Amino acid sequence: MKILDLLTVQGGTPRLRLLASAVASSIGGVFLLATVNLAAEKMARQGFDQVDWGLAALFVSAAALYYYAEVFLVGRVGSDLETAIDFMRVRILGRIRRADFVQLERIGHQTLFESVTQATQTISQNSQFLALALRSGILAGAVLLYILYLSPLAFVIVAIGVSAGGWIYARLGARLHRRHHEMMAEEASLFESLSDLFEGFKEIRLSSRRSADFGQTIAEQCRHAGAVRLDVQTHIFSQFIIGQVIFYCLLAVVVFVIPLYGLAANIDIVKVTTAVIFIIGPMGGLIQSLGILAASNAAAEKILRLDADLTAMEDEVERVEPRPLPADFSEISLRGIGYAYDGTDGESGFAVGPIDLTVKRGEIIFITGGNGSGKSTLMKVLCGFYRPLQGRIEIDGIAIGSATMRAYRGLIAAVYSDFHLFPRLYGIAPERIAEAAPLLRMLEMDKICDLHDDRFTRIDLSTGQRKRLALVVALLEQRPVLVLDEWAADQDPHFRRRFYREILPELRARGLTIIAVTHDDAYFDAADRRYHLDEGRLRAVPSAAGA
């Protein structure tokens, strides 16, 4: 089972600990059964007026062994699974941080989020059933060995019955496993629709037709997901009931069929019947547990598969020894850079390049162009997220490769058009946080938001204000290159003018090199140079045309 594989992801030996405690619990259970049978047999021979205190002590000892082993098993399984889940969460998040950006985009946030949260929660909630299944399986095996000790013939009969029941249960379990995967897919689809509802609330509210269509779609998804869940639950209970009926039939064979064919002389019917009654409990627990564990096993399979996929997607940059770059560079050059997206149906995807661009230290460069012209793609190549399919990036003549990519990215601070504002200043040294106050004043945010330790006091602001806070974070990183993607698009006219006429010159005076994507043609003259992108081709615009 994949859920057992999950227990060994840390390289430890939790399986051996769990197996030992399950065996101890099972031995205690079998000793309980054997002690009761011995006591009953002795009382039948000697009468009921005496108590065998030795057997009574053995019974108490077996009960104590059973109890403490059972408690340890359930607690150990829960602890090991929670440890494994925490370990896998951290490992998957680490692999996401080190994954190739392009391949990560193809997976999508939905799959990653569902695996890290919902799948791990499913396993955590059902951890006790793994302990129950493990103990029940071993206890059932131990009772079968006890029946073998009592009578080989009875063992053969009971073993045949158990095997037949197991075969029927396995056939039913295969369909249940498929339905669990379908249920997880339905729930993931429903979760995606709920995300659409919250993220696209304005668009849905704006159009009555869209709202009605979306409402009908999500209602159908809810009904379908509910039907699949109901089918899974019905199947689980059906399996449980069928398993119980099979073992009741086995008990009927021992009690009614064996005497009918004259086999009772070779079998202690009373002891075997007691053993079969005793085995019904653990087998019923095993049947009930396996039905529930199917969901946990499917979730564990999904987590382990994602972990393997992310391992294969590790960015080449993370696998090589990093090399430093000159701390005080003179220029960044893009030489013959080209990048193309994968096409569909045999057609070529959108391509950018070849592009030649040289950015001098301390310059302000504007990149302009219409929607779909390739500006965002160029920025991703420039920042090292997309590896160019042709050409190279150079710093003072040093080609940027896998070994120097981390150092190159460390030169760039950015605020992207689809930026995310973290409520906490991750990676900012405490001594730099004190420099945030003048930056907040410069960006006219000091009366709106402040920093408490390393956290913003509020981020529930307009997009333009949140962009200002994101710029504060970027400037606190104190990197020599600042990339801004449509940063001023959400600013009010007053602050937009101040940004181009006062803030950009101030940042340049501090030694920053600024590369900004912009549509603000009224302020093109604020740049030292401007380049225009059109269908993936970059051309320099003379200063007279940019004025």
C-alpha positions in Angstrom: 0.0 0.0 0.0 1.2 3.5 -0.8 0.3 4.7 2.6 2.9 2.3 4.0 5.5 3.7 1.6 4.7 7.1 2.9 5.8 6.0 6.4 9.4 5.3 5.1 10.0 8.5 3.2 12.3 9.7 6.0 14.5 6.7 5.7 13.6 5.3 9.2 12.2 2.0 10.2 8.6 2.8 11.4 7.3 -0.3 9.7 9.3 -2.5 12.0 8.0 -0.6 15.1 4.5 -0.9 13.9 4.8 -4.6 13.0 6.3 -5.4 16.4 3.5 -3.6 18.3 0.9 -5.2 16.1 2.4 -8.7 16.7 2.5 -8.0 20.5 -1.2 -6.9 20.4 -2.1 -10.0 18.4 -0.2 -12.3 20.7 -2.1 -10.8 23.6 -5.4 -11.4 21.9 -4.6 -15.0 21.0 -3.5 -15.7 24.6 -6.8 -14.2 25.8 -8.6 -16.7 23.6 -6.4 -19.6 24.5 -6.7 -18.8 28.2 -10.5 -18.6 28.1 -10.6 -22.0 26.2 -8.3 -23.6 28.7 -10.2 -22.3 31.7 -13.5 -23.4 30.2 -12.1 -26.9 29.4 -10.7 -27.2 32.9 -14.0 -26.2 34.5 -15.8 -28.7 32.4 -13.5 -31.5 33.7 -13.1 -30.4 37.3 -16.3 -28.6 38.0 -17.1 -24.9 38.7 -16.1 -24.7 42.4 -12.5 -23.9 41.8 -10.6 -21.0 40.3 -7.3 -21.5 38.5 -5.5 -18.5 39.7 -2.6 -19.3 37.4 -4.8 -19.1 34.3 -6.5 -16.0 35.8 -3.1 -14.3 36.1 -2.2 -15.4 32.6 -5.5 -13.8 31.4 -4.7 -10.5 33.2 -1.2 -10.5 31.7 -2.5 -11.2 28.2 -5.1 -8.5 28.6 -2.5 -6.0 29.7 -0.2 -6.9 26.8 -3.1 -6.5 24.4 -4.1 -3.2 25.9 -0.7 -1.5 26.0 0.4 -2.9 22.6 -2.9 -1.6 21.1 -2.5 1.8 22.6 1.1 2.0 21.5 0.2 0.9 18.0 -2.6 3.4 17.5 -0.5 6.3 19.0 2.6 5.2 17.0 0.8 5.0 13.7 -0.8 8.5 14.2 2.5 10.0 15.3 4.5 8.4 12.4 1.9 9.4 9.8 1.8 12.9 11.1 5.6 13.1 11.0 5.6 11.7 7.5 2.9 14.1 6.3 4.8 17.1 7.8 8.0 15.8 6.2 6.3 15.4 2.8 4.7 18.8 3.0 8.0 20.4 3.6 9.7 18.3 1.0 7.1 19.1 -1.7 7.1 22.8 -0.9 10.9 22.7 -1.1 10.7 20.9 -4.5 8.2 23.5 -5.7 10.7 26.2 -4.8 13.4 24.4 -6.7 11.3 23.3 -9.7 11.7 24.5 -13.2 9.4 27.5 -13.7 8.0 26.5 -17.1 7.1 22.9 -16.0 5.6 24.2 -12.8 3.3 26.5 -14.7 2.0 23.4 -16.6 1.0 21.6 -13.5 -1.0 24.5 -12.2 -1.7 25.8 -8.7 -4.8 23.7 -8.3 -3.1 20.4 -8.4 -0.3 21.5 -6.1 -2.7 23.1 -3.5 -5.0 20.1 -3.5 -2.1 17.6 -2.9 -0.5 19.6 -0.2 -3.7 20.3 1.8 -6.7 18.0 1.0 -4.7 14.8 0.3 -2.6 15.1 3.4 -5.7 15.9 5.5 -7.4 12.8 4.2 -4.5 10.7 5.4 -4.3 12.4 8.8 -8.0 11.9 9.5 -7.8 8.2 8.9 -4.5 7.3 10.4 -6.1 5.2 13.2 -7.6 2.9 10.6 -4.2 1.9 9.4 -3.4 0.8 12.9 -6.7 -1.1 13.1 -6.1 -2.8 9.7 -2.5 -3.8 10.7 -3.5 -5.2 14.0 -6.6 -6.9 12.7 -4.7 -8.6 9.9 -2.0 -10.0 12.2 -4.5 -11.0 14.9 -6.6 -12.9 12.3 -3.4 -14.7 11.1 -2.5 -15.5 14.7 -6.0 -16.9 15.4 -5.7 -19.1 12.2 -2.4 -20.5 13.6 -4.2 -21.2 16.9 -6.9 -23.1 14.9 -4.2 -25.0 13.1 -2.9 -26.0 16.6 -6.3 -27.1 17.6 -7.1 -29.1 14.3 -5.4 -29.1 10.9 -8.7 -30.1 9.3 -10.5 -27.2 10.9 -7.7 -24.9 9.8 -8.1 -26.1 6.2 -11.8 -25.5 6.3 -11.5 -22.0 7.9 -8.6 -21.1 5.6 -10.6 -21.9 2.5 -13.5 -19.8 3.8 -11.2 -16.9 4.6 -9.5 -17.1 1.2 -12.8 -17.2 -0.6 -14.0 -14.2 1.4 -10.7 -12.3 0.7 -11.0 -13.0 -3.0 -14.5 -11.6 -3.1 -13.5 -8.6 -1.1 -10.5 -7.9 -3.3 -12.7 -8.0 -6.4 -15.0 -5.4 -4.8 -12.0 -3.4 -3.5 -10.6 -2.9 -7.0 -13.8 -1.1 -8.1 -13.8 0.9 -4.9 -10.2 2.0 -5.5 -11.2 3.4 -8.9 -14.2 5.1 -7.5 -12.0 6.8 -4.8 -9.8 8.3 -7.6 -12.9 9.5 -9.4 -14.2 11.0 -6.1 -10.9 12.9 -5.6 -11.0 14.2 -9.2 -14.6 15.3 -8.7 -13.7 17.1 -5.5 -10.7 18.8 -7.2 -13.0 20.0 -9.9 -15.5 21.3 -7.4 -12.7 23.1 -5.5 -11.6 24.7 -8.7 -15.1 26.0 -9.4 -15.3 27.4 -5.9 -12.0 29.2 -6.5 -13.5 30.6 -9.7 -16.5 31.8 -7.7 -14.3 33.7 -5.1 -11.7 35.0 -7.6 -14.2 35.9 -10.3 -17.0 37.3 -8.1 -17.1 40.6 -9.9 -17.3 39.1 -13.3 -20.1 36.7 -12.2 -22.0 39.5 -10.5 -21.7 41.7 -13.5 -23.5 39.3 -15.9 -26.8 37.6 -15.0 -26.3 35.1 -17.8 -22.8 34.2 -16.7 -24.0 34.0 -13.1 -26.9 31.7 -14.0 -24.7 29.5 -16.2 -22.0 29.3 -13.5 -24.6 28.5 -10.8 -26.1 25.7 -12.9 -22.6 24.3 -13.6 -21.5 24.3 -10.0 -24.8 22.8 -8.9 -24.3 19.9 -11.4 -20.8 19.5 -10.1 -22.1 19.3 -6.5 -24.7 16.8 -7.4 -22.2 14.6 -9.4 -19.6 14.8 -6.6 -22.3 13.9 -4.1 -23.4 11.0 -6.2 -19.8 9.7 -6.4 -19.3 10.1 -2.7 -22.6 8.3 -2.0 -21.6 5.5 -4.3 -18.2 5.2 -2.5 -19.8 5.1 0.9 -22.5 2.6 -0.2 -19.7 0.4 -1.6 -17.8 0.6 1.6 -20.8 -0.5 3.6 -21.6 -3.2 1.1 -18.1 -4.6 1.4 -18.4 -4.6 5.1 -21.7 -6.3 5.2 -20.6 -8.9 2.6 -17.5 -9.6 4.6 -19.6 -10.1 7.8 -22.0 -12.5 6.0 -19.1 -14.5 4.7 -17.7 -15.1 8.1 -21.1 -15.9 9.6 -21.4 -18.5 6.8 -18.0 -19.8 7.8 -19.3 -20.1 11.4 -22.4 -22.0 10.1 -20.1 -24.4 8.3 -18.2 -25.2 11.5 -21.4 -25.6 13.6 -23.7 -27.3 11.1 -21.9 -28.8 8.1 -18.9 -30.4 9.9 -21.1 -32.5 12.3 -23.4 -33.4 9.3 -20.5 -35.2 7.5 -19.1 -36.9 10.6 -16.0 -34.8 10.9 -16.6 -33.6 14.4 -14.6 -36.5 15.9 -11.4 -35.0 14.5 -12.3 -31.4 15.5 -12.9 -29.8 18.9 -16.1 -28.0 17.7 -16.4 -25.8 20.8 -12.9 -24.5 20.7 -12.9 -24.0 16.9 -16.3 -22.3 17.1 -14.9 -20.0 19.8 -11.9 -19.2 17.7 -14.1 -18.5 14.6 -16.3 -16.2 16.7 -13.2 -14.5 18.0 -11.8 -14.0 14.4 -15.0 -12.3 13.2 -14.1 -9.2 15.2 -10.6 -8.6 13.8 -11.7 -9.6 10.3 -14.7 -7.2 10.5 -12.4 -4.5 11.7 -10.0 -5.3 8.8 -12.8 -5.1 6.3 -14.1 -1.8 7.7 -10.6 -0.3 7.8 -9.7 -1.3 4.3 -12.7 0.4 2.9 -11.8 3.7 4.6 -8.1 3.2 4.0 -8.7 3.1 0.2 -9.2 6.9 0.3 -6.0 7.4 2.3 -4.1 5.1 0.0 -5.3 7.0 -3.0 -4.3 10.3 -1.3 -0.9 8.8 -0.5 -0.4 7.7 -4.1 -1.2 11.2 -5.3 1.3 12.8 -2.9 4.1 10.3 -3.7 3.4 10.7 -7.5 3.5 14.5 -7.2 6.8 14.2 -5.2 8.3 12.1 -7.9 7.1 14.5 -10.7 8.5 17.5 -8.8 11.8 15.6 -8.4 12.0 15.1 -12.1 11.2 18.8 -12.6 14.0 20.2 -10.5 15.6 23.2 -12.1 19.1 22.5 -13.5 20.3 25.5 -11.6 19.7 23.7 -8.3 21.9 20.7 -9.3 25.1 22.5 -9.9 27.6 24.3 -7.7 26.8 28.0 -7.9 29.5 30.5 -9.0 29.5 34.2 -8.1 29.3 37.2 -10.5 31.1 40.5 -10.2 29.4 42.6 -7.5 29.9 45.8 -9.5 29.0 45.1 -13.1 28.9 47.6 -15.9 26.2 46.2 -18.2 23.7 43.4 -18.9 23.5 42.1 -22.4 20.9 40.0 -24.2 22.5 38.6 -27.3 20.3 36.9 -29.9 17.8 35.8 -27.2 14.9 33.8 -28.5 12.1 31.9 -26.7 9.1 30.1 -28.1 6.1 28.5 -26.4 4.9 25.0 -27.3 2.3 25.0 -30.1 -0.8 22.9 -30.4 -2.0 20.6 -33.2 1.4 20.7 -34.9 1.4 24.5 -35.1 4.3 26.6 -33.8 3.6 28.6 -30.6 4.2 32.3 -30.0 7.9 33.2 -30.3 9.9 36.1 -29.0 13.2 37.1 -30.6 15.9 37.1 -31.6 16.5 40.0 -29.3 19.6 42.1 -28.8 19.6 44.5 -25.8 22.3 46.0 -23.7 21.4 47.7 -20.4 24.1 50.0 -18.9 24.5 50.2 -15.1 22.4 53.1 -13.7 20.1 53.5 -16.8 16.3 53.7 -16.9 15.0 51.5 -19.8 11.4 51.5 -20.8 9.9 48.5 -22.7 6.6 49.3 -24.5 4.3 47.3 -26.7 0.7 46.2 -27.2 -1.0 43.3 -25.5 0.4 40.0 -26.6 3.5 41.5 -28.0 5.8 39.5 -25.7 6.6 41.9 -22.9 5.9 39.6 -20.0 7.8 36.8 -21.8 10.8 39.0 -22.3 10.7 40.0 -18.6 10.6 36.3 -17.6 13.6 35.6 -19.8 15.4 38.6 -18.4 14.8 37.6 -14.8 15.9 34.0 -15.5 12.5 32.2 -15.1 12.5 31.1 -18.8 15.7 29.7 -20.2 16.3 31.1 -23.7 16.1 28.6 -26.5 18.7 30.5 -28.4 21.2 33.2 -27.6 22.6 34.1 -24.2 22.5 36.6 -21.4 25.8 38.2 -20.4 27.1 40.3 -17.5 30.3 42.2 -18.5 30.9 39.5 -21.1 30.3 36.6 -18.7 27.7 34.2 -20.1 24.9 33.3 -17.7 24.6 29.6 -17.3 23.3 27.1 -14.8 26.2 27.8 -12.4 25.8 31.6 -12.5 22.0 31.8 -12.7 21.4 32.0 -9.0 23.9 34.8 -8.7 22.3 36.5 -11.7 18.8 36.3 -10.2 20.3 37.7 -7.0 21.0 41.0 -8.8 17.4 41.6 -9.7 14.4 42.8 -7.6 11.1 43.0 -9.3 7.4 43.9 -9.0 5.5 41.9 -11.7 2.1 42.7 -13.2 0.7 39.6 -11.4 2.7 40.4 -8.2 2.0 38.9 -4.8 2.4 41.0 -1.7 3.6 38.9 1.2 2.3 40.1 4.6 5.8 39.4 6.0 9.2 40.6 4.8 10.7 37.2 4.0 14.5 37.3 3.5 14.9 40.9 4.6 17.7 41.4 7.2 16.4 43.0 10.4 18.8 46.0 10.1 17.3 46.8 6.7 13.7 46.9 8.0 14.5 50.2 9.7 15.0 51.7 6.3 11.4 51.0 5.4 10.0 54.2 7.1 11.6 56.7 4.6 10.5 54.4 1.7 6.9 54.4 2.9 7.0 58.2 3.1 8.5 58.5 -0.4 5.7 56.3 -1.7 3.0 58.1 0.3 2.1 55.0 2.3 3.4 56.1 5.8 -0.1 57.3 6.9 -1.8 54.2 5.5 0.4 51.3 6.5 3.3 50.6 8.8 5.6 47.8 9.7 5.3 45.9 13.0 8.6 43.9 13.4 8.8 42.3 10.0 5.1 42.4 9.0 2.9 45.0 7.4 0.2 46.2 9.7 -2.4 45.9 6.8 -2.5 44.7 3.2 -6.2 45.0 2.6 -5.6 47.9 0.2 -6.2 48.9 -3.4 -4.1 47.3 -6.1 -2.1 50.5 -6.5 -1.4 50.8 -2.8 -0.4 47.2 -2.6 2.0 47.7 -5.5 3.6 50.5 -3.6 4.2 48.2 -0.7 5.6 45.6 -3.1 8.0 48.2 -4.3 9.0 49.0 -0.8 9.9 45.3 -0.3 11.8 45.3 -3.6 13.8 48.3 -2.6 14.6 46.9 0.8 16.3 44.0 -0.9 18.9 46.5 -2.1 19.6 44.8 -5.4 21.2 46.8 -8.3 18.6 46.0 -10.9 14.9 46.8 -10.5 12.3 45.3 -12.9 8.8 46.9 -13.0 6.1 45.3 -15.1 3.2 47.8 -15.6 3.8 49.1 -12.1 2.2 52.5 -12.6 -0.9 51.2 -14.3 -2.9 51.1 -11.1 -1.7 54.4 -9.6 -3.8 57.6 -9.5 -2.8 60.5 -11.9 -1.1 62.5 -9.1 1.1 59.7 -7.9 1.8 58.4 -11.4 3.2 61.8 -12.3 5.3 61.8 -9.1 6.5 58.3 -9.8 7.9 59.2 -13.3 9.1 62.7 -12.5 10.5 62.3 -8.9 10.7 58.7 -7.7 12.4 57.2 -10.8 15.1 59.9 -10.9 15.7 59.4 -7.2 16.1 55.7 -7.6 18.5 56.2 -10.5 20.5 58.6 -8.3 20.8 55.8 -5.8 22.6 53.7 -8.4 19.7 51.5 -9.4 19.3 50.2 -12.9 15.6 50.2 -13.8 13.9 48.2 -16.5 10.2 49.1 -16.7 7.3 47.9 -18.9 4.9 50.7 -19.4 2.1 52.1 -21.5 2.3 55.7 -20.1 3.2 57.5 -23.3 3.0 60.9 -21.6 6.1 59.9 -19.6 8.2 58.1 -22.1 10.8 60.9 -21.9 11.5 59.8 -18.3 13.6 57.0 -19.7 17.2 57.1 -20.9 16.2 54.7 -23.7 13.0 53.1 -24.9 12.4 49.9 -26.8 9.2 48.7 -28.4 8.1 45.1 -28.8 5.8 44.1 -31.7 4.9 40.5 -32.2 8.0 39.3 -30.3 10.5 41.6 -32.1 12.3 44.4 -30.2 13.4 47.6 -31.7 15.0 50.7 -30.3 12.9 53.9 -30.4 14.8 57.2 -31.1 14.5 59.6 -28.2 12.7 62.1 -30.4 9.9 59.6 -31.0 9.7 58.8 -27.4 9.4 62.4 -26.3 
